[in-house]
């Protein structure tokens, strides 16, 4: 059984229509969980017309990770082997699902994968990363001094790597992620201390300690990246809270495991 989940919150009709068109390209049978964190369930009828979709309303808005955890728990009940976590602002125009499943089925040591993520103009989003330090997070936000930042970001976001190369990265983006469900049962689901931001980095790191976490650019999806934390004070506050929670969990300055994992990642190239 193949499953997927999308957590929505006041999602636009345009994005919903794009999602519907995207899944029309998928050739294999699947169940899609829509976890709606909006205050009202006005979209219930929109989704329930499709028997492949299971609609779950969570008006308390428990957050991105918790919403997907609810879907993952439901997927486990129906013996899902592989589960996709997908953002509502993602769309794809080919059957990317089958391509990723074919690859993970050939490699039992992979616990987590992401495809190549493209901007709406088809340029590449640099989302696979090294494990971050607090300094890395600050540099990525402020982008100064320019000369140092350019050198830093090319390494931290692995921008120097050939975009067509399949490789392992310890941090994969949560905007489109494939999980092996047996691996999720071993390392755990999203940590519910993260309402939003850093939950994908945290789970990537836990997964990478026991399984390979793979960037797979042989298929690609489009992502309407908005970086809301850079423009919205409330989202920026949530970003800071999540960053503090992440480094409290994994270590601020002293994190010998981070250095070892990053060195191992760079040795691939």
N, C-alpha and C positions, 0 to 999 in steps of 0.2 A: 504494500500500500504506500502510495506517495501522497504527502500532504503539504500544504503551504498555509501561511497565515499572514494577514495584513491587519495592522492596527490603524484605525482611522479616527480622526477627530475633526469634525466640521469639514470634512473633505469635499472639495469642489466637484461638481457634476462632470467637469472636463476631465479630472483625474480618474473618476470612476469609469467613465466611458473608455478612457485609454487602457485602464486595467482590464476591462471586459474584452476589448479587442486583442490585448496581449495574450490572454489565456485562451483565446480562440485558436491560437497557433499551436497549442500544446496537443500532441498526438496521443499521449497515454492517459489512462484513467487517473484521476486525482480528486482529492477533497480539499477545498479551500475554506479556511476559517477566517471570517471577517469579525474582528473584535472592535466594536464601535464604542469609543470612549466619549462620544458626544453626550450632551445632556438629554437629548431626546432620541427616540428610536425611529425617526421619520424615514430612515433608509431601509427599515426592515422589509417592507414589501418589495423594494427595489431588488434586494438580494435573494429573497426567499422564492422568487420565481424560478431560480436555477437550482436543480437538485444536487449539483456538485458543490454548492455553497452552504456552509453552516454559519448562521448569523448569531453573534453573541453580543448583547448590549451590556456595557459597563459604565453607567452614568457617573459613577464615583471618580472616573478618570484616574485609575491607579498608576498610569505611566506606560511608557513604551515597552520596557522589559517585562513588567508584570502582565501586560496584555498578551504578549507573545507566550509567556509561560502558561497562561490559561489555555491557549490554543495548543501548545505542545503537550500539555497534560491530556487534553481531549484526543490529540493525535495518538498518544501512547495507548489509549483505551481501544483504539481500532487497529492496533498493531502496525502503525506506520514504521517503515524502515528508514525513510529519508524524509526530511522536513525542510521546506524553504521558508525563510523569513524575508519578507518583501515590503519595502516602503510604498505608501500609496502614491508617491510622486515618481514612481518608476514605470517604464513601459518597455516592451520589446516587440520586434516585428518578425522574429523567427522563433522556432522551438528551441530556446536556450535550455529548457528543462531537461530534455532528452540528452543533449550534448554533455551537460554536467554530470548527469546520472551515469552515462556510459563510462565516463572517466573514473568517477569515484568507485564504481563497481569493479574496476580493474585494479584498484589499489586499496587494500584493506586497512592500510595504516593511515589513511586520510580521515580525519574527523570533521573537517570544516572546509568549505570552499567558497570563493566568490568569483564571479565572472569579471571581465573588463567592464568598467563603468564609464559611460560617455556622457558628456554634456549634451544639451539639446542641439548644439551645432556640430556634434560628432567629434569634438576634441576629447582627449582622454582626461578623466579625473584621476588624480594621483592619490588613491585611497589605501593601498597596502602600505604599511609603515613598520618601522622599528619600534621596539618598546620605548615609550616616552619617559623622559625625566621631567621634573617641573620646569626646568630651563627650556626644554624642547617645546612645551606647551606655550610658554610665554613668547618664545621666538616666533612660533607659528602665528600667534595673534598679532604681534606688533610689527614683525617684518623689517626690523631695523637693528643695526646698520645694514644697508642694502647689500653691500659687497659680501659681508659675512653671512647674511641671510640666504643669499643665492647658493653659496657653498653648502650651508647647513641643510637647506630644504632638499637639495638634490640627493643628499645622502639619507636624511631622515625619512623622506617619502619615496625613496628608491627610484627617483626620477631618472637616474642614469642607466637603469636597466632597460634592455630592449622590451618594448611594449608587447611584443608577441611571444615572450618567453614565459613558460610555465615555471613557477618557482614557489618556494615556501616563504611566507611572511608571518611574523608573530602577531601582527595586528591586521585584521580584516574588517572592512566596513560592514555595518549591520544593514545597509540599505538593500542588499540582495545577498543572502547567505544560504548556503546549503549545509545542513547538518546530517551526520550519521546518527540516528536515534540511539543506537547502542552506546555511542560515545557520549551523548548528552546524559544518558542515564549514569554514566561513570563520573563525569566531571561536574554535572549539575547544570541547571538552566541559568537564565539571567539572574543576577544578584538584585533582589528587589530594593536594595538601599539606593539604587540609581533610578530616579524618576525618569530621567532622559539625559543623554550624553554619557559617554564612557562605559555604558553597559556592554557595548560590543567589544571595546578594547579589553575589558575585564574578562569576558567569556573567551575571547580569542587567546588571551594569555593562558588561561586555565586549560583550554583545549590543546594549545601548543606544547604544554608540558607532558602530554601523554600521546598526542596524535599529531600528524602533519596538518598544517593549516595552509591551504594552497590557493594561490592566485592563478586563475585559469582564463587567459585572454583569448582562447579559441572561440568563445562566444561572448557577446556583449549585450548590454542593456543601456537604456537611456535614463538618466536621473536628473530631475530638475532641482539641482543643488541650490539652496537658498542661504545657508549659513545664518540662520535667524538670530543666533546668539550675538552676532556682530552688530545687529541693528535694533534689537528688542531688549529693554532693560530687564524684564522679567525672565526671559530666556537666558540672558547673560548671567543673572543671579543663579539660575538652575545649573548653568554650565560650571560656575565657580564651586557650587556645593558638590557637584558630582566629581569635579577634579580633586577637591579635598578628600572626598570619600575614597577615590581611587588610590591616591598616594598614601592615605592613612592605612589602606589595606596592604599595599605592595611595597611601601617604602618611599621616602622622599629622596634624600641624597644618597644614602647607603643602600644599594640594591645590587649585590654582586650577581644575582641571577640575571638581571637585566643586561648587564655588560656581557655575560657569557652568551645569552641568547642572541643579542645583536651581533656579536662577533661571528657566531655560527651562521647567522643569516647572510652576512656580507661575504663570508667565505665561499658561498655558492657561485659568486660572480668573479 
